[in-house]
Amino acid sequence: MSEASREGPSPRHVGEPDRLADSVATLSAVVERDEWPRDLPRSGEGTDPGIPVWSLPVEVVGFSGLVEGRTTGGCVACQASSCGGWQIGVRWETGQLMHLCSRGWTYDPETRSIRMTAGTGLSTTTATDRPNTRKPPPPRSEWPSRSRLGPSWNA
Ligand SMILES: [Zn+2]
């Protein structure tokens, strides 16, 4: 008897319509892909590796300012289903590897560098993007030495 009285809306039941709505939205969404970021070199499947990238202001223990990164060369269509941007791979000097949506940065051909314009710290993630890259940077003392940041930093 007490079992029956517990029936009704439970978190599991409440969640089902949302999941269904999500998958329907994904299937029916027609995202118009943005044009390739203006002046950004295009090579292979993505862009050139080793292009300098500058974050938005970051405050961590032992560091305050803009974090420097390098493009890995990789590039994919933005993983956010409703976004038409391009995501480029970036290896930050913090050691973190992230994918930054072109709707959150601009490329400056004069300095041949990328500057973030939207998002938080190292992440261009916005309300339309998935929250999988919102990891805060580690304290300065935990950043690897530059020689250990990999090929995009040694190009
Ligand atoms: Zn995006």
Backbone and ligand atoms as CSV (ligand in chain L), in Angstrom:
chain,resi,resn,atom,element,x,y,z
A,1,MET,N,N,0.829,-1.195,0.000
A,1,MET,CA,C,0.000,0.000,0.000
A,1,MET,C,C,0.871,1.256,0.000
A,2,SER,N,N,1.865,1.237,0.874
A,2,SER,CA,C,2.711,2.432,0.910
A,2,SER,C,C,3.501,2.564,-0.398
A,3,GLU,N,N,3.793,1.408,-1.051
A,3,GLU,CA,C,4.463,1.463,-2.358
A,3,GLU,C,C,3.639,2.266,-3.353
A,4,ALA,N,N,2.347,1.921,-3.410
A,4,ALA,CA,C,1.463,2.552,-4.387
A,4,ALA,C,C,1.352,4.055,-4.140
A,5,SER,N,N,1.348,4.411,-2.864
A,5,SER,CA,C,1.149,5.834,-2.570
A,5,SER,C,C,2.363,6.659,-2.994
A,6,ARG,N,N,3.487,5.992,-3.251
A,6,ARG,CA,C,4.676,6.742,-3.690
A,6,ARG,C,C,4.673,7.012,-5.196
A,7,GLU,N,N,3.803,6.331,-5.896
A,7,GLU,CA,C,3.793,6.553,-7.343
A,7,GLU,C,C,3.348,7.969,-7.694
A,8,GLY,N,N,3.762,8.398,-8.821
A,8,GLY,CA,C,3.462,9.776,-9.208
A,8,GLY,C,C,4.718,10.371,-9.777
A,9,PRO,N,N,4.731,11.636,-9.948
A,9,PRO,CA,C,5.917,12.250,-10.556
A,9,PRO,C,C,7.154,12.024,-9.698
A,10,SER,N,N,8.166,11.386,-10.249
A,10,SER,CA,C,9.443,11.223,-9.568
A,10,SER,C,C,10.471,11.934,-10.438
A,11,PRO,N,N,11.660,12.173,-9.919
A,11,PRO,CA,C,12.683,12.831,-10.754
A,11,PRO,C,C,12.901,12.115,-12.079
A,12,ARG,N,N,12.831,10.754,-12.035
A,12,ARG,CA,C,13.083,10.002,-13.257
A,12,ARG,C,C,11.990,10.293,-14.290
A,13,HIS,N,N,10.741,10.279,-13.834
A,13,HIS,CA,C,9.642,10.534,-14.766
A,13,HIS,C,C,9.695,11.951,-15.303
A,14,VAL,N,N,10.041,12.869,-14.429
A,14,VAL,CA,C,10.073,14.263,-14.862
A,14,VAL,C,C,11.143,14.458,-15.931
A,15,GLY,N,N,12.231,13.690,-15.823
A,15,GLY,CA,C,13.333,13.877,-16.756
A,15,GLY,C,C,13.057,13.380,-18.161
A,16,GLU,N,N,12.172,12.408,-18.289
A,16,GLU,CA,C,11.992,11.787,-19.602
A,16,GLU,C,C,11.522,12.735,-20.702
A,17,PRO,N,N,10.516,13.548,-20.447
A,17,PRO,CA,C,10.097,14.455,-21.530
A,17,PRO,C,C,11.228,15.370,-21.998
A,18,ASP,N,N,12.097,15.784,-21.068
A,18,ASP,CA,C,13.201,16.658,-21.448
A,18,ASP,C,C,14.164,15.958,-22.400
A,19,ARG,N,N,14.510,14.713,-22.057
A,19,ARG,CA,C,15.446,13.977,-22.915
A,19,ARG,C,C,14.854,13.800,-24.302
A,20,LEU,N,N,13.567,13.477,-24.340
A,20,LEU,CA,C,12.894,13.287,-25.619
A,20,LEU,C,C,12.938,14.593,-26.416
A,21,ALA,N,N,12.612,15.681,-25.754
A,21,ALA,CA,C,12.599,16.978,-26.433
A,21,ALA,C,C,13.996,17.294,-26.967
A,22,ASP,N,N,15.024,16.953,-26.178
A,22,ASP,CA,C,16.401,17.209,-26.612
A,22,ASP,C,C,16.724,16.490,-27.906
A,23,SER,N,N,16.394,15.177,-27.946
A,23,SER,CA,C,16.784,14.412,-29.122
A,23,SER,C,C,15.983,14.850,-30.338
A,24,VAL,N,N,14.739,15.215,-30.139
A,24,VAL,CA,C,13.943,15.719,-31.263
A,24,VAL,C,C,14.550,17.022,-31.782
A,25,ALA,N,N,14.933,17.875,-30.833
A,25,ALA,CA,C,15.521,19.152,-31.237
A,25,ALA,C,C,16.811,18.917,-32.020
A,26,THR,N,N,17.628,17.948,-31.574
A,26,THR,CA,C,18.892,17.675,-32.245
A,26,THR,C,C,18.644,17.182,-33.670
A,27,LEU,N,N,17.655,16.321,-33.819
A,27,LEU,CA,C,17.383,15.760,-35.140
A,27,LEU,C,C,16.823,16.814,-36.096
A,28,SER,N,N,15.995,17.696,-35.557
A,28,SER,CA,C,15.311,18.621,-36.458
A,28,SER,C,C,16.068,19.938,-36.636
A,29,ALA,N,N,17.077,20.172,-35.789
A,29,ALA,CA,C,17.773,21.451,-35.875
A,29,ALA,C,C,18.533,21.566,-37.197
A,30,VAL,N,N,18.332,22.646,-37.874
A,30,VAL,CA,C,19.114,22.929,-39.071
A,30,VAL,C,C,19.967,24.142,-38.742
A,31,VAL,N,N,21.239,23.860,-38.440
A,31,VAL,CA,C,22.129,24.940,-38.046
A,31,VAL,C,C,22.867,25.439,-39.273
A,32,GLU,N,N,22.786,26.703,-39.488
A,32,GLU,CA,C,23.542,27.283,-40.592
A,32,GLU,C,C,24.965,27.536,-40.100
A,33,ARG,N,N,25.924,26.902,-40.760
A,33,ARG,CA,C,27.318,27.024,-40.320
A,33,ARG,C,C,27.853,28.405,-40.668
A,34,ASP,N,N,28.509,29.032,-39.711
A,34,ASP,CA,C,29.109,30.347,-39.964
A,34,ASP,C,C,30.164,30.245,-41.064
A,35,GLU,N,N,30.463,31.356,-41.678
A,35,GLU,CA,C,31.592,31.375,-42.596
A,35,GLU,C,C,32.879,31.128,-41.809
A,36,TRP,N,N,33.884,30.629,-42.511
A,36,TRP,CA,C,35.184,30.390,-41.864
A,36,TRP,C,C,35.657,31.714,-41.262
A,37,PRO,N,N,36.204,31.660,-40.026
A,37,PRO,CA,C,36.638,32.908,-39.383
A,37,PRO,C,C,37.540,33.741,-40.285
A,38,ARG,N,N,37.197,34.980,-40.401
A,38,ARG,CA,C,37.844,35.896,-41.330
A,38,ARG,C,C,39.376,35.882,-41.180
A,39,ASP,N,N,40.058,35.645,-42.281
A,39,ASP,CA,C,41.524,35.687,-42.376
A,39,ASP,C,C,42.251,34.555,-41.644
A,40,LEU,N,N,41.522,33.733,-40.907
A,40,LEU,CA,C,42.207,32.644,-40.188
A,40,LEU,C,C,42.758,31.638,-41.203
A,41,PRO,N,N,44.063,31.316,-41.103
A,41,PRO,CA,C,44.640,30.345,-42.042
A,41,PRO,C,C,43.860,29.029,-42.003
A,42,ARG,N,N,43.636,28.473,-43.185
A,42,ARG,CA,C,42.939,27.194,-43.241
A,42,ARG,C,C,43.883,26.174,-43.856
A,43,SER,N,N,44.130,25.108,-43.118
A,43,SER,CA,C,45.040,24.086,-43.633
A,43,SER,C,C,44.595,22.726,-43.146
A,44,GLY,N,N,44.652,21.759,-44.029
A,44,GLY,CA,C,44.243,20.407,-43.674
A,44,GLY,C,C,42.813,20.380,-43.204
A,45,GLU,N,N,42.587,19.730,-42.079
A,45,GLU,CA,C,41.249,19.625,-41.514
A,45,GLU,C,C,40.906,20.824,-40.643
A,46,GLY,N,N,41.853,21.737,-40.463
A,46,GLY,CA,C,41.586,22.832,-39.536
A,46,GLY,C,C,42.364,24.067,-39.895
A,47,THR,N,N,43.118,24.555,-38.914
A,47,THR,CA,C,43.920,25.746,-39.142
A,47,THR,C,C,45.380,25.426,-38.840
A,48,ASP,N,N,46.254,26.428,-38.969
A,48,ASP,CA,C,47.662,26.196,-38.669
A,48,ASP,C,C,47.849,25.912,-37.179
A,49,PRO,N,N,48.734,25.005,-36.826
A,49,PRO,CA,C,49.077,24.839,-35.415
A,49,PRO,C,C,50.027,25.950,-34.975
A,50,GLY,N,N,49.995,26.254,-33.685
A,50,GLY,CA,C,50.974,27.190,-33.129
A,50,GLY,C,C,50.585,28.655,-33.175
A,51,ILE,N,N,49.350,28.972,-33.590
A,51,ILE,CA,C,48.917,30.370,-33.585
A,51,ILE,C,C,48.667,30.797,-32.129
A,52,PRO,N,N,49.258,31.943,-31.700
A,52,PRO,CA,C,49.037,32.390,-30.315
A,52,PRO,C,C,47.568,32.738,-30.050
A,53,VAL,N,N,47.106,32.380,-28.863
A,53,VAL,CA,C,45.732,32.646,-28.431
A,53,VAL,C,C,45.798,33.337,-27.076
A,54,TRP,N,N,44.970,34.363,-26.893
A,54,TRP,CA,C,44.938,35.066,-25.612
A,54,TRP,C,C,43.570,34.948,-24.970
A,55,SER,N,N,43.569,34.578,-23.693
A,55,SER,CA,C,42.329,34.336,-22.968
A,55,SER,C,C,41.678,35.646,-22.549
A,56,LEU,N,N,40.560,35.537,-21.904
A,56,LEU,CA,C,39.981,36.648,-21.160
A,56,LEU,C,C,40.715,36.711,-19.815
A,57,PRO,N,N,40.532,37.791,-19.049
A,57,PRO,CA,C,41.250,37.891,-17.770
A,57,PRO,C,C,40.996,36.684,-16.858
A,58,VAL,N,N,42.080,36.210,-16.262
A,58,VAL,CA,C,42.042,35.035,-15.385
A,58,VAL,C,C,42.669,35.404,-14.054
A,59,GLU,N,N,42.072,34.958,-12.988
A,59,GLU,CA,C,42.648,35.144,-11.648
A,59,GLU,C,C,42.732,33.782,-10.983
A,60,VAL,N,N,43.949,33.303,-10.776
A,60,VAL,CA,C,44.135,32.079,-9.996
A,60,VAL,C,C,45.240,32.352,-8.989
A,61,VAL,N,N,45.435,31.452,-8.069
A,61,VAL,CA,C,46.500,31.622,-7.087
A,61,VAL,C,C,47.826,31.751,-7.821
A,62,GLY,N,N,48.521,32.863,-7.626
A,62,GLY,CA,C,49.838,33.055,-8.227
A,62,GLY,C,C,49.828,33.670,-9.602
A,63,PHE,N,N,48.633,33.992,-10.153
A,63,PHE,CA,C,48.588,34.567,-11.497
A,63,PHE,C,C,47.341,35.427,-11.684
A,64,SER,N,N,47.539,36.553,-12.357
A,64,SER,CA,C,46.417,37.421,-12.697
A,64,SER,C,C,46.696,38.044,-14.054
A,65,GLY,N,N,45.818,37.854,-15.003
A,65,GLY,CA,C,46.038,38.442,-16.331
A,65,GLY,C,C,45.514,37.538,-17.428
A,66,LEU,N,N,46.115,37.699,-18.624
A,66,LEU,CA,C,45.687,36.903,-19.766
A,66,LEU,C,C,46.580,35.684,-19.915
A,67,VAL,N,N,45.950,34.537,-20.062
A,67,VAL,CA,C,46.680,33.293,-20.255
A,67,VAL,C,C,46.956,33.123,-21.742
A,68,GLU,N,N,48.143,32.600,-22.050
A,68,GLU,CA,C,48.542,32.398,-23.435
A,68,GLU,C,C,48.288,30.950,-23.845
A,69,GLY,N,N,47.883,30.795,-25.100
A,69,GLY,CA,C,47.664,29.451,-25.636
A,69,GLY,C,C,48.206,29.347,-27.039
A,70,ARG,N,N,48.122,28.140,-27.606
A,70,ARG,CA,C,48.524,27.902,-28.990
A,70,ARG,C,C,47.482,27.003,-29.647
A,71,THR,N,N,47.139,27.316,-30.901
A,71,THR,CA,C,46.232,26.427,-31.607
A,71,THR,C,C,46.916,25.089,-31.851
A,72,THR,N,N,46.111,24.021,-31.772
A,72,THR,CA,C,46.644,22.692,-32.065
A,72,THR,C,C,46.579,22.401,-33.555
A,73,GLY,N,N,45.770,23.182,-34.275
A,73,GLY,CA,C,45.544,22.931,-35.697
A,73,GLY,C,C,44.205,22.252,-35.939
A,74,GLY,N,N,43.667,21.604,-34.924
A,74,GLY,CA,C,42.395,20.910,-35.056
A,74,GLY,C,C,41.225,21.879,-35.086
A,75,CYS,N,N,40.184,21.496,-35.772
A,75,CYS,CA,C,38.992,22.334,-35.865
A,75,CYS,C,C,37.785,21.467,-36.199
A,76,VAL,N,N,36.692,21.692,-35.497
A,76,VAL,CA,C,35.440,20.972,-35.785
A,76,VAL,C,C,34.281,21.957,-35.723
A,77,ALA,N,N,33.157,21.551,-36.302
A,77,ALA,CA,C,31.932,22.335,-36.147
A,77,ALA,C,C,31.591,22.400,-34.664
A,78,CYS,N,N,31.114,23.542,-34.190
A,78,CYS,CA,C,30.807,23.704,-32.763
A,78,CYS,C,C,29.888,22.591,-32.285
A,79,GLN,N,N,30.251,22.033,-31.124
A,79,GLN,CA,C,29.510,20.900,-30.572
A,79,GLN,C,C,28.150,21.288,-30.008
A,80,ALA,N,N,27.910,22.571,-29.823
A,80,ALA,CA,C,26.597,22.995,-29.339
A,80,ALA,C,C,25.613,22.909,-30.504
A,81,SER,N,N,24.545,22.162,-30.307
A,81,SER,CA,C,23.666,21.849,-31.440
A,81,SER,C,C,23.022,23.086,-32.047
A,82,SER,N,N,22.890,24.142,-31.263
A,82,SER,CA,C,22.205,25.326,-31.777
A,82,SER,C,C,23.183,26.379,-32.281
A,83,CYS,N,N,24.487,26.042,-32.304
A,83,CYS,CA,C,25.500,27.048,-32.638
A,83,CYS,C,C,26.139,26.731,-33.985
A,84,GLY,N,N,26.326,27.729,-34.813
A,84,GLY,CA,C,26.924,27.540,-36.133
A,84,GLY,C,C,28.405,27.854,-36.171
A,85,GLY,N,N,29.029,27.992,-34.999
A,85,GLY,CA,C,30.439,28.372,-34.950
A,85,GLY,C,C,31.384,27.225,-35.256
A,86,TRP,N,N,32.666,27.554,-35.240
A,86,TRP,CA,C,33.741,26.581,-35.431
A,86,TRP,C,C,34.530,26.491,-34.146
A,87,GLN,N,N,34.861,25.274,-33.739
A,87,GLN,CA,C,35.665,25.110,-32.531
A,87,GLN,C,C,37.089,24.736,-32.906
A,88,ILE,N,N,38.033,25.548,-32.421
A,88,ILE,CA,C,39.441,25.238,-32.656
A,88,ILE,C,C,40.056,24.670,-31.385
A,89,GLY,N,N,40.969,23.736,-31.566
A,89,GLY,CA,C,41.687,23.184,-30.426
A,89,GLY,C,C,42.740,24.176,-29.948
A,90,VAL,N,N,42.820,24.375,-28.637
A,90,VAL,CA,C,43.814,25.282,-28.058
A,90,VAL,C,C,44.480,24.601,-26.861
A,91,ARG,N,N,45.810,24.616,-26.867
A,91,ARG,CA,C,46.568,24.152,-25.697
A,91,ARG,C,C,46.990,25.384,-24.918
A,92,TRP,N,N,46.392,25.563,-23.757
A,92,TRP,CA,C,46.748,26.703,-22.906
A,92,TRP,C,C,48.055,26.438,-22.175
A,93,GLU,N,N,48.729,27.512,-21.781
A,93,GLU,CA,C,49.971,27.348,-21.017
A,93,GLU,C,C,49.714,26.751,-19.638
A,94,THR,N,N,48.435,26.674,-19.255
A,94,THR,CA,C,48.085,26.003,-18.001
A,94,THR,C,C,48.157,24.493,-18.147
A,95,GLY,N,N,48.333,24.025,-19.401
A,95,GLY,CA,C,48.332,22.594,-19.688
A,95,GLY,C,C,46.983,22.105,-20.186
A,96,GLN,N,N,45.933,22.921,-20.054
A,96,GLN,CA,C,44.594,22.485,-20.436
A,96,GLN,C,C,44.408,22.519,-21.956
A,97,LEU,N,N,43.709,21.516,-22.455
A,97,LEU,CA,C,43.347,21.470,-23.871
A,97,LEU,C,C,41.858,21.776,-23.984
A,98,MET,N,N,41.520,22.774,-24.791
A,98,MET,CA,C,40.119,23.163,-24.900
A,98,MET,C,C,39.741,23.393,-26.350
A,99,HIS,N,N,38.459,23.463,-26.574
A,99,HIS,CA,C,37.931,23.776,-27.899
A,99,HIS,C,C,37.146,25.063,-27.800
A,100,LEU,N,N,37.622,26.067,-28.505
A,100,LEU,CA,C,37.036,27.400,-28.372
A,100,LEU,C,C,36.191,27.735,-29.587
A,101,CYS,N,N,34.945,28.113,-29.326
A,101,CYS,CA,C,33.998,28.419,-30.405
A,101,CYS,C,C,34.324,29.776,-31.033
A,102,SER,N,N,34.279,29.805,-32.366
A,102,SER,CA,C,34.621,31.031,-33.095
A,102,SER,C,C,33.676,32.185,-32.782
A,103,ARG,N,N,32.551,31.905,-32.175
A,103,ARG,CA,C,31.670,33.003,-31.771
A,103,ARG,C,C,32.168,33.662,-30.496
A,104,GLY,N,N,33.284,33.152,-29.954
A,104,GLY,CA,C,33.840,33.718,-28.733
A,104,GLY,C,C,35.273,34.215,-28.901
A,105,TRP,N,N,35.731,34.388,-30.150
A,105,TRP,CA,C,37.076,34.930,-30.362
A,105,TRP,C,C,37.166,35.569,-31.739
A,106,THR,N,N,38.202,36.371,-31.931
A,106,THR,CA,C,38.476,36.933,-33.254
A,106,THR,C,C,39.942,36.696,-33.595
A,107,TYR,N,N,40.200,36.599,-34.889
A,107,TYR,CA,C,41.570,36.434,-35.370
A,107,TYR,C,C,42.057,37.772,-35.906
A,108,ASP,N,N,43.238,38.190,-35.457
A,108,ASP,CA,C,43.828,39.437,-35.926
A,108,ASP,C,C,44.999,39.114,-36.851
A,109,PRO,N,N,44.814,39.310,-38.178
A,109,PRO,CA,C,45.880,38.934,-39.123
A,109,PRO,C,C,47.148,39.763,-38.940
A,110,GLU,N,N,47.025,40.972,-38.407
A,110,GLU,CA,C,48.222,41.816,-38.256
A,110,GLU,C,C,49.181,41.256,-37.218
A,111,THR,N,N,48.634,40.810,-36.109
A,111,THR,CA,C,49.498,40.229,-35.076
A,111,THR,C,C,49.551,38.703,-35.205
A,112,ARG,N,N,48.754,38.185,-36.156
A,112,ARG,CA,C,48.640,36.742,-36.355
A,112,ARG,C,C,48.351,36.039,-35.026
A,113,SER,N,N,47.322,36.531,-34.347
A,113,SER,CA,C,46.956,35.923,-33.077
A,113,SER,C,C,45.437,35.955,-32.898
A,114,ILE,N,N,44.986,35.149,-31.947
A,114,ILE,CA,C,43.557,35.020,-31.661
A,114,ILE,C,C,43.309,35.602,-30.275
A,115,ARG,N,N,42.249,36.378,-30.183
A,115,ARG,CA,C,41.910,37.015,-28.917
A,115,ARG,C,C,40.485,36.622,-28.546
A,116,MET,N,N,40.305,36.097,-27.331
A,116,MET,CA,C,38.955,35.764,-26.891
A,116,MET,C,C,38.147,37.037,-26.664
A,117,THR,N,N,36.870,36.957,-27.014
A,117,THR,CA,C,35.983,38.112,-26.870
A,117,THR,C,C,34.747,37.794,-26.043
A,118,ALA,N,N,34.469,36.518,-25.834
A,118,ALA,CA,C,33.265,36.148,-25.086
A,118,ALA,C,C,33.515,34.861,-24.332
A,119,GLY,N,N,32.844,34.732,-23.199
A,119,GLY,CA,C,33.004,33.544,-22.380
A,119,GLY,C,C,33.528,33.929,-21.009
A,120,THR,N,N,34.283,33.011,-20.410
A,120,THR,CA,C,34.845,33.238,-19.086
A,120,THR,C,C,36.246,32.663,-19.034
A,121,GLY,N,N,37.217,33.485,-18.708
A,121,GLY,CA,C,38.576,32.976,-18.535
A,121,GLY,C,C,39.096,32.284,-19.785
A,122,LEU,N,N,39.271,30.967,-19.695
A,122,LEU,CA,C,39.823,30.201,-20.803
A,122,LEU,C,C,38.743,29.602,-21.694
A,123,SER,N,N,37.487,29.808,-21.367
A,123,SER,CA,C,36.412,29.094,-22.054
A,123,SER,C,C,35.484,30.038,-22.790
A,124,THR,N,N,35.200,29.704,-24.053
A,124,THR,CA,C,34.232,30.498,-24.807
A,124,THR,C,C,32.816,30.012,-24.548
A,125,THR,N,N,32.685,29.010,-23.694
A,125,THR,CA,C,31.369,28.438,-23.448
A,125,THR,C,C,30.369,29.515,-23.056
A,126,THR,N,N,29.267,29.535,-23.769
A,126,THR,CA,C,28.202,30.482,-23.462
A,126,THR,C,C,26.935,29.695,-23.180
A,127,ALA,N,N,25.851,30.374,-23.033
A,127,ALA,CA,C,24.590,29.700,-22.719
A,127,ALA,C,C,24.198,28.695,-23.793
A,128,THR,N,N,24.637,28.925,-25.033
A,128,THR,CA,C,24.234,28.017,-26.103
A,128,THR,C,C,25.164,26.817,-26.219
A,129,ASP,N,N,26.275,26.852,-25.520
A,129,ASP,CA,C,27.244,25.765,-25.628
A,129,ASP,C,C,27.095,24.770,-24.489
A,130,ARG,N,N,27.718,23.643,-24.673
A,130,ARG,CA,C,27.712,22.645,-23.604
A,130,ARG,C,C,28.721,23.037,-22.542
A,131,PRO,N,N,28.413,22.694,-21.298
A,131,PRO,CA,C,29.268,23.167,-20.197
A,131,PRO,C,C,30.481,22.306,-19.942
A,132,ASN,N,N,30.970,21.574,-20.950
A,132,ASN,CA,C,32.043,20.609,-20.673
A,132,ASN,C,C,33.435,21.218,-20.684
A,133,THR,N,N,33.546,22.496,-20.968
A,133,THR,CA,C,34.883,23.086,-20.971
A,133,THR,C,C,35.001,24.181,-19.926
A,134,ARG,N,N,34.124,24.160,-18.922
A,134,ARG,CA,C,34.139,25.237,-17.937
A,134,ARG,C,C,35.063,24.947,-16.762
A,135,LYS,N,N,36.106,24.187,-16.985
A,135,LYS,CA,C,37.004,23.873,-15.879
A,135,LYS,C,C,37.881,25.079,-15.573
A,136,PRO,N,N,37.940,25.508,-14.317
A,136,PRO,CA,C,38.785,26.663,-13.997
A,136,PRO,C,C,40.257,26.292,-14.121
A,137,PRO,N,N,41.111,27.278,-14.452
A,137,PRO,CA,C,42.538,26.973,-14.566
A,137,PRO,C,C,43.132,26.629,-13.205
A,138,PRO,N,N,44.166,25.786,-13.203
A,138,PRO,CA,C,44.830,25.434,-11.939
A,138,PRO,C,C,45.695,26.590,-11.455
A,139,PRO,N,N,46.100,26.552,-10.182
A,139,PRO,CA,C,47.021,27.576,-9.662
A,139,PRO,C,C,48.299,27.620,-10.493
A,140,ARG,N,N,48.913,28.791,-10.550
A,140,ARG,CA,C,50.124,28.998,-11.366
A,140,ARG,C,C,51.197,27.949,-11.101
A,141,SER,N,N,51.327,27.535,-9.862
A,141,SER,CA,C,52.399,26.590,-9.496
A,141,SER,C,C,52.196,25.219,-10.137
A,142,GLU,N,N,50.978,24.943,-10.643
A,142,GLU,CA,C,50.711,23.636,-11.250
A,142,GLU,C,C,50.795,23.655,-12.767
A,143,TRP,N,N,51.088,24.816,-13.346
A,143,TRP,CA,C,51.218,24.854,-14.804
A,143,TRP,C,C,52.492,24.130,-15.215
A,144,PRO,N,N,52.436,23.361,-16.308
A,144,PRO,CA,C,53.654,22.662,-16.745
A,144,PRO,C,C,54.675,23.647,-17.327
A,145,SER,N,N,55.920,23.222,-17.392
A,145,SER,CA,C,56.907,24.069,-18.054
A,145,SER,C,C,56.593,24.078,-19.547
A,146,ARG,N,N,56.951,25.178,-20.230
A,146,ARG,CA,C,56.535,25.334,-21.625
A,146,ARG,C,C,57.071,24.242,-22.535
A,147,SER,N,N,58.228,23.707,-22.185
A,147,SER,CA,C,58.809,22.662,-23.026
A,147,SER,C,C,57.978,21.378,-22.969
A,148,ARG,N,N,57.082,21.294,-21.991
A,148,ARG,CA,C,56.283,20.075,-21.863
A,148,ARG,C,C,54.848,20.274,-22.369
A,149,LEU,N,N,54.586,21.382,-23.053
A,149,LEU,CA,C,53.231,21.665,-23.507
A,149,LEU,C,C,52.899,21.002,-24.841
A,150,GLY,N,N,53.887,20.365,-25.466
A,150,GLY,CA,C,53.589,19.585,-26.660
A,150,GLY,C,C,53.882,20.319,-27.955
A,151,PRO,N,N,53.580,19.650,-29.082
A,151,PRO,CA,C,53.988,20.126,-30.398
A,151,PRO,C,C,53.436,21.501,-30.765
A,152,SER,N,N,52.217,21.830,-30.320
A,152,SER,CA,C,51.674,23.130,-30.729
A,152,SER,C,C,52.475,24.280,-30.145
A,153,TRP,N,N,53.191,24.006,-29.070
A,153,TRP,CA,C,54.023,25.048,-28.451
A,153,TRP,C,C,55.458,25.032,-28.974
A,154,ASN,N,N,55.830,23.970,-29.641
A,154,ASN,CA,C,57.203,23.876,-30.132
A,154,ASN,C,C,57.282,24.024,-31.642
A,155,ALA,N,N,56.143,24.426,-32.253
A,155,ALA,CA,C,56.099,24.555,-33.720
A,155,ALA,C,C,56.984,25.708,-34.172
L,1,ZN,ZN,ZN,29.566,27.588,-30.567
